[in-house]
Amino acid sequence: MPSDDAVLLIGAGASQLGDAMYEYGYEPVVQTDFSEVVVNRRREALDRSKYPKMYWELADARLPLHPLLHLIQKPNNSDVSHIQDGSASSVLFGSVLDKGLIDGLYLAGGESMEDIPKVVSNVANVLTPESGVFVTFSYSHPNIIEPLLKHRLFGSIEARLLETPDIYLYRVCRNAEV
């Protein structure tokens, strides 16, 4: 993942993943969660002098994510009011990371399973065509998760078993416009 591409973390919660990515040179980093309490705490704790291009936003990944694009627009391209999905914007997220949202929805089962295609579609719509990458971590086997990550805008899905503690990393590449 190129460090100069904007990064979106969905369902970031209390994770320090976004902070670590920023410290490794990734920016801007937009972290989201649907918990207002979590987002407010993280905003209050955010050291703007250390992380000037890090943002914490209240957002539900089951709903369209395109309103977040205003945070990463260049000054000469700041009007995103016309965007319904990623196809109309020239500045999109280079990568979207999920540290367990898809896994959590799957494990919750029932009606939560219906939310997985919504999340996947919303992620696909804000990723840069041809180069955007969606990375999700899961305890679940590829036979379970890979079918859930399929979308018309996604191409290859790569699953890699991390050594400890038996977590799979899934890397999904965004296709060109369809």
Backbone hydrogen bonds, N-H to C=O, Kabsch-Sander energy under -0.5 kcal/mol:
donor,donor_aa,acceptor,acceptor_aa,energy
5,D,2,P,-1.4
7,V,28,P,-2.6
8,L,95,S,-2.3
9,L,30,V,-2.9
10,I,8,L,-0.6
10,I,97,L,-2.5
12,A,32,T,-3.1
15,S,12,A,-2.0
20,A,16,Q,-2.5
21,M,17,L,-2.5
22,Y,18,G,-2.3
23,E,19,D,-2.4
24,Y,20,A,-1.5
25,G,22,Y,-1.9
26,Y,21,M,-2.4
27,E,3,S,-1.7
29,V,53,K,-2.1
30,V,7,V,-3.1
31,Q,29,V,-0.6
31,Q,55,Y,-3.3
32,T,9,L,-2.5
33,D,57,E,-1.4
36,E,34,F,-0.7
39,V,35,S,-2.4
40,N,36,E,-2.6
41,R,37,V,-2.3
42,R,38,V,-2.6
43,R,39,V,-2.6
44,E,40,N,-2.4
45,A,41,R,-1.9
46,L,42,R,-0.9
46,L,43,R,-0.6
48,R,46,L,-1.0
50,K,47,D,-1.0
51,Y,47,D,-2.6
54,M,51,Y,-1.4
55,Y,29,V,-2.6
57,E,31,Q,-2.7
59,A,33,D,-2.1
59,A,57,E,-0.7
61,A,59,A,-0.6
63,L,60,D,-2.5
68,L,65,L,-2.1
69,L,66,H,-1.9
70,H,67,P,-0.8
71,L,68,L,-1.8
72,I,69,L,-1.5
73,Q,69,L,-0.7
77,N,74,K,-2.5
78,S,75,P,-0.6
80,V,78,S,-0.9
83,I,80,V,-1.5
86,G,125,N,-1.3
88,A,85,D,-1.2
89,S,86,G,-1.1
92,L,90,S,-0.6
93,F,126,V,-2.4
94,G,6,A,-1.8
95,S,6,A,-1.6
96,V,133,V,-2.2
97,L,8,L,-3.0
98,D,135,V,-2.4
99,K,10,I,-0.6
104,G,100,G,-2.7
105,L,101,L,-2.5
106,Y,102,I,-2.5
107,L,103,D,-2.9
108,A,104,G,-1.9
109,G,105,L,-1.2
109,G,106,Y,-0.5
112,S,109,G,-1.6
113,M,110,G,-1.3
114,E,111,E,-1.2
115,D,112,S,-1.4
116,I,112,S,-0.6
116,I,113,M,-0.8
118,K,114,E,-0.5
119,V,115,D,-2.3
120,V,116,I,-2.6
121,S,117,P,-2.3
122,N,118,K,-2.5
123,V,119,V,-2.4
124,A,120,V,-2.5
125,N,121,S,-1.9
126,V,122,N,-0.5
126,V,123,V,-1.5
127,L,124,A,-0.9
128,T,93,F,-2.1
130,E,175,N,-1.0
131,S,128,T,-0.7
131,S,129,P,-0.5
132,G,128,T,-2.9
133,V,94,G,-1.9
134,F,172,V,-3.0
135,V,96,V,-2.8
135,V,133,V,-0.5
136,T,170,Y,-2.1
137,F,98,D,-1.9
138,S,168,Y,-2.4
144,I,141,H,-1.9
145,I,141,H,-2.0
146,E,142,P,-1.8
148,L,144,I,-0.5
148,L,145,I,-0.9
149,L,145,I,-1.1
149,L,146,E,-1.0
150,K,147,P,-0.7
154,F,151,H,-1.8
155,G,173,C,-3.0
158,E,171,R,-2.9
160,R,169,L,-2.4
162,L,160,R,-0.6
162,L,167,I,-3.3
168,Y,138,S,-3.8
169,L,160,R,-3.1
170,Y,136,T,-3.1
170,Y,168,Y,-0.5
171,R,158,E,-2.9
172,V,134,F,-3.0
172,V,170,Y,-0.5
173,C,156,S,-1.9
174,R,132,G,-2.9
175,N,153,L,-3.6
